């Protein structure tokens, strides 16, 4: 049974809804898959409001799924999505792999489309673009072959939006915007407004960034304002904060520093519960630049220090992720080698070589990171002394 504690009545009602739903989830599955869909869709709205809560709910979905393969897959996907929202892509991939391993046992074609599309999204986030395109092509093919086009519009829209991300990151904004528009068109036809709003917000935020790169401030402002509207529809605080940050960037370019500061302070306030280091870094960077422009030295030093501290935290997290990944790989390789005695000694030699190479890489990376972190910390100390 769920044991969730929330501070306000709205959260309590949400928790109660989930708890009551899962107390009889096996019965519900036999009676009405639509009821379960509503529970999972309600849970999915937490991804951009409170990712930690979404992870807890996803874990309970898996725990209560019993022998229901489809339900387990959807639970794992929810957890994976929540970790992606928190930018913990390693954990996200871990749960996506669990969902993917169960996929051959499912007869739900729509579920297969969603998981394969998610794989494309995941590999894009990991910047493995060839692999991302491979999964996106497969997912698109499945969507176009599906008889009921309306049922796959959201997945097809996500597919095109992710392709837009890839082209944007390769600095080909004309093609990126064309894919964003295709994705927006598909998702706009979705009957579920709440489900589509967050995706439309993401697409229009990224369109706005493309327009900044193309020096079209008017279209950038239009895109960011639309992104904010969609984010507000579902109270997606992190998406709203990102759109605020994008709009503030345009105002900074135009010399409207006070308006930019107002938007960034609002973004800092509404996203405080999300703890997205990348978002925080961008907000602090924007605030420090705008306060510097209007010569408010105390506020400049305050937010420049926060910006540098966040950079340090990001470097630490990156180093820890590499270390954790190496440890996991060594354990995995050791287990596989022990299961095959004939190749064990040869495997030990290979593992030793791999480990030595990995340690060298970590040492090189650690020294580079340590120099960067020491430099950042010294800069923070100097700022504090100046203040």
URLIN-V868648 format. One record per residue. RES is the residue in three letters. PSI is psi in whole degrees, -180 to 180 (NA if undefined). Layout:
BEGIN
RES_PSI + RES_PSI
END
This chain:
BEGIN
UNK_149 + UNK_140 + UNK_75 + UNK_137 + UNK_120 + UNK_154 + UNK_-29 + UNK_169 + UNK_-35 + UNK_-45 + UNK_-37 + UNK_-43 + UNK_-42 + UNK_-46 + UNK_-43 + UNK_-41 + UNK_-47 + UNK_-45 + UNK_-49 + UNK_-37 + UNK_-43 + UNK_-16 + UNK_-23 + UNK_36 + UNK_-35 + UNK_-40 + UNK_-43 + UNK_-38 + UNK_-39 + UNK_-32 + UNK_-42 + UNK_102 + UNK_-24 + UNK_-35 + UNK_-42 + UNK_-40 + UNK_-42 + UNK_-36 + UNK_-47 + UNK_-39 + UNK_-38 + UNK_-39 + UNK_-38 + UNK_-25 + UNK_-17 + UNK_-12 + UNK_-42 + UNK_-7 + UNK_-47 + UNK_86 + UNK_-36 + UNK_-40 + UNK_-41 + UNK_-37 + UNK_-44 + UNK_-44 + UNK_-44 + UNK_-41 + UNK_-39 + UNK_-33 + UNK_-48 + UNK_-45 + UNK_-37 + UNK_4 + UNK_-22 + UNK_-126 + UNK_10 + UNK_100 + UNK_-45 + UNK_-39 + UNK_-40 + UNK_-44 + UNK_-45 + UNK_-34 + UNK_-46 + UNK_-39 + UNK_-40 + UNK_-45 + UNK_-44 + UNK_-44 + UNK_-41 + UNK_-41 + UNK_-36 + UNK_-42 + UNK_-32 + UNK_2 + UNK_25 + UNK_79 + UNK_-26 + UNK_-47 + UNK_-40 + UNK_-45 + UNK_-37 + UNK_-45 + UNK_-28 + UNK_-39 + UNK_-40 + UNK_-42 + UNK_-42 + UNK_-35 + UNK_-30 + UNK_-14 + UNK_-41 + UNK_-21 + UNK_-6 + UNK_146 + UNK_6 + UNK_104 + UNK_-36 + UNK_-38 + UNK_-39 + UNK_-41 + UNK_-45 + UNK_-43 + UNK_-41 + UNK_-39 + UNK_-43 + UNK_-37 + UNK_-40 + UNK_-42 + UNK_-44 + UNK_-45 + UNK_-29 + UNK_-45 + UNK_-31 + UNK_1 + UNK_29 + UNK_81 + UNK_-37 + UNK_-43 + UNK_-39 + UNK_-48 + UNK_-38 + UNK_-47 + UNK_-38 + UNK_-38 + UNK_-43 + UNK_-44 + UNK_-40 + UNK_-42 + UNK_-45 + UNK_-40 + UNK_-46 + UNK_-24 + UNK_-15 + UNK_136 + UNK_-42 + UNK_97 + UNK_-38 + UNK_-31 + UNK_-20 + UNK_8 + UNK_-43 + UNK_-46 + UNK_-40 + UNK_-38 + UNK_-44 + UNK_-42 + UNK_-49 + UNK_-36 + UNK_-42 + UNK_-38 + UNK_-38 + UNK_-42 + UNK_-47 + UNK_-45 + UNK_-35 + UNK_-42 + UNK_-21 + UNK_9 + UNK_33 + UNK_78 + UNK_-27 + UNK_-48 + UNK_-39 + UNK_-48 + UNK_-38 + UNK_-42 + UNK_-39 + UNK_-44 + UNK_-38 + UNK_-42 + UNK_-44 + UNK_-41 + UNK_-44 + UNK_-48 + UNK_-32 + UNK_-22 + UNK_-4 + UNK_141 + UNK_-18 + UNK_98 + UNK_-44 + UNK_-40 + UNK_-35 + UNK_-24 + UNK_-46 + UNK_-38 + UNK_-38 + UNK_-37 + UNK_-45 + UNK_-45 + UNK_-43 + UNK_-29 + UNK_-45 + UNK_-32 + UNK_-42 + UNK_-43 + UNK_-37 + UNK_-42 + UNK_-32 + UNK_-46 + UNK_-28 + UNK_6 + UNK_32 + UNK_84 + UNK_-36 + UNK_-47 + UNK_-32 + UNK_-48 + UNK_-45 + UNK_-45 + UNK_-43 + UNK_-40 + UNK_-40 + UNK_-38 + UNK_-42 + UNK_-42 + UNK_-47 + UNK_-41 + UNK_-39 + UNK_-30 + UNK_-36 + UNK_15 + UNK_42 + UNK_89 + UNK_-37 + UNK_-39 + UNK_-40 + UNK_-41 + UNK_-41 + UNK_-43 + UNK_-40 + UNK_-45 + UNK_-42 + UNK_-44 + UNK_-40 + UNK_-35 + UNK_-40 + UNK_-44 + UNK_-35 + UNK_-44 + UNK_-37 + UNK_0 + UNK_14 + UNK_69 + UNK_-39 + UNK_-41 + UNK_-39 + UNK_-44 + UNK_-43 + UNK_-44 + UNK_-41 + UNK_-37 + UNK_-38 + UNK_-42 + UNK_-42 + UNK_-42 + UNK_-50 + UNK_-22 + UNK_10 + UNK_-30 + UNK_-13 + UNK_-36 + UNK_48 + UNK_108 + UNK_-37 + UNK_-45 + UNK_-47 + UNK_-43 + UNK_-44 + UNK_-39 + UNK_-48 + UNK_-38 + UNK_-46 + UNK_-42 + UNK_-43 + UNK_-41 + UNK_-41 + UNK_-38 + UNK_-34 + UNK_-40 + UNK_-34 + UNK_9 + UNK_37 + UNK_89 + UNK_-40 + UNK_-46 + UNK_-36 + UNK_-49 + UNK_-40 + UNK_-52 + UNK_-26 + UNK_-37 + UNK_-44 + UNK_-40 + UNK_-45 + UNK_-39 + UNK_-42 + UNK_-39 + UNK_-43 + UNK_-45 + UNK_-40 + UNK_-41 + UNK_-43 + UNK_-45 + UNK_-40 + UNK_-43 + UNK_-41 + UNK_-39 + UNK_-42 + UNK_-44 + UNK_-46 + UNK_-41 + UNK_-40 + UNK_-43 + UNK_-45 + UNK_-43 + UNK_-38 + UNK_-42 + UNK_-44 + UNK_-46 + UNK_-41 + UNK_-43 + UNK_-43 + UNK_-39 + UNK_-40 + UNK_-23 + UNK_-8 + UNK_92 + UNK_-36 + UNK_-30 + UNK_11 + UNK_-50 + UNK_-42 + UNK_-39 + UNK_-37 + UNK_-41 + UNK_-47 + UNK_-43 + UNK_-40 + UNK_-44 + UNK_-45 + UNK_-43 + UNK_-43 + UNK_-46 + UNK_-42 + UNK_-41 + UNK_-41 + UNK_-45 + UNK_-44 + UNK_-41 + UNK_-44 + UNK_-47 + UNK_-40 + UNK_-42 + UNK_-43 + UNK_-45 + UNK_-39 + UNK_-41 + UNK_-42 + UNK_-46 + UNK_-43 + UNK_-40 + UNK_-44 + UNK_-44 + UNK_-38 + UNK_-39 + UNK_-40 + UNK_-45 + UNK_-41 + UNK_-40 + UNK_-43 + UNK_-39 + UNK_-40 + UNK_-39 + UNK_NA
END
